[in-house]
Amino acid sequence: MQSYDDDWTDSQRALYDECYRAGGEWAEDPDTPSDDVQHVINLAEADDDAFDDAEIDFPPLVDAVTQASGVTVTSVPASHEDPGFRGFTDGVRDATADDVFGL
């Protein structure tokens, strides 16, 4: 289920939406390795304190944010407050069946 922060701008919501769609499509692609899907689900479930202001260079996430924003990025903040990160991880989690990966 798509989930915005109340204080996000329209452009942040649009970035979230595009990354959410990309994450769902990526997770549903039969060529996507299940270990990679599990990795993103773990990121989605992790507490932001565990990231300690880290940046993630996971290629499908970086590609989704680059395509959605129109700006080339090499990493994405590992934070559920970041619309690109949260959109992609929410999209992956929502596209994955509840009986998969113990969800």
C-alpha positions in Angstrom: 0.0 0.0 0.0 1.4 3.4 -1.0 2.4 5.5 2.0 3.4 9.2 1.9 4.8 11.4 4.6 2.3 14.2 5.3 5.0 16.9 4.6 6.1 15.6 1.3 5.8 17.9 -1.7 4.0 16.9 -4.9 7.4 16.1 -6.5 8.4 13.9 -3.6 5.1 12.0 -3.9 5.6 11.6 -7.7 9.1 10.2 -7.0 7.7 7.8 -4.5 5.0 6.7 -6.9 7.4 6.1 -9.8 9.8 4.2 -7.5 6.9 2.2 -6.0 5.9 1.1 -9.5 9.5 0.3 -10.4 10.0 -1.8 -7.2 6.8 -3.8 -7.8 7.7 -4.5 -11.4 11.3 -5.5 -10.4 10.0 -7.8 -7.7 7.5 -9.5 -10.1 10.1 -10.0 -12.8 10.8 -13.8 -13.0 14.5 -13.0 -13.7 14.9 -11.2 -10.4 16.9 -13.4 -8.0 14.9 -14.3 -4.9 17.9 -13.4 -2.7 17.8 -9.8 -4.1 14.1 -9.6 -3.4 14.7 -10.8 0.2 17.5 -8.2 0.5 15.1 -5.4 -0.4 12.4 -6.7 1.9 14.9 -6.7 4.7 15.7 -3.1 3.9 12.0 -2.3 4.0 11.6 -3.9 7.4 14.7 -2.4 9.0 14.6 0.5 11.4 16.3 3.7 10.1 18.6 3.7 13.1 20.2 0.5 11.7 21.2 2.4 8.6 23.2 5.1 10.4 22.9 7.7 7.6 24.1 5.1 5.0 23.8 5.5 1.3 22.8 2.4 -0.8 24.1 1.7 -4.3 21.9 -1.3 -5.0 21.6 -1.1 -8.8 17.8 -1.7 -9.2 17.1 1.0 -6.6 19.6 3.5 -8.1 18.1 2.9 -11.5 14.6 3.4 -10.3 15.5 6.7 -8.7 17.5 7.9 -11.7 14.7 7.1 -14.1 12.0 8.6 -11.8 13.9 11.8 -11.0 15.6 12.3 -14.4 18.8 12.9 -12.4 21.7 10.4 -12.5 22.4 9.2 -9.0 25.0 6.7 -7.8 23.4 6.0 -4.4 20.2 6.6 -2.5 19.9 7.5 1.2 18.9 4.5 3.2 16.0 6.1 5.0 12.3 5.6 5.1 12.0 9.3 5.0 13.5 9.3 1.5 10.7 9.0 -1.1 12.8 7.0 -3.6 14.0 4.5 -1.1 10.7 4.1 0.6 8.8 4.0 -2.7 11.0 1.2 -4.1 11.0 -0.9 -0.9 7.3 -0.5 -0.4 6.7 -1.5 -4.0 8.8 -4.6 -3.6 7.2 -5.6 -0.4 3.7 -5.1 -1.7 4.4 -7.0 -4.9 5.7 -10.0 -3.0 3.1 -12.5 -1.9 2.4 -12.8 1.8 3.5 -16.4 1.9 6.9 -15.6 0.3 9.9 -14.9 2.5 7.8 -15.3 5.7 5.9 -12.0 5.3 
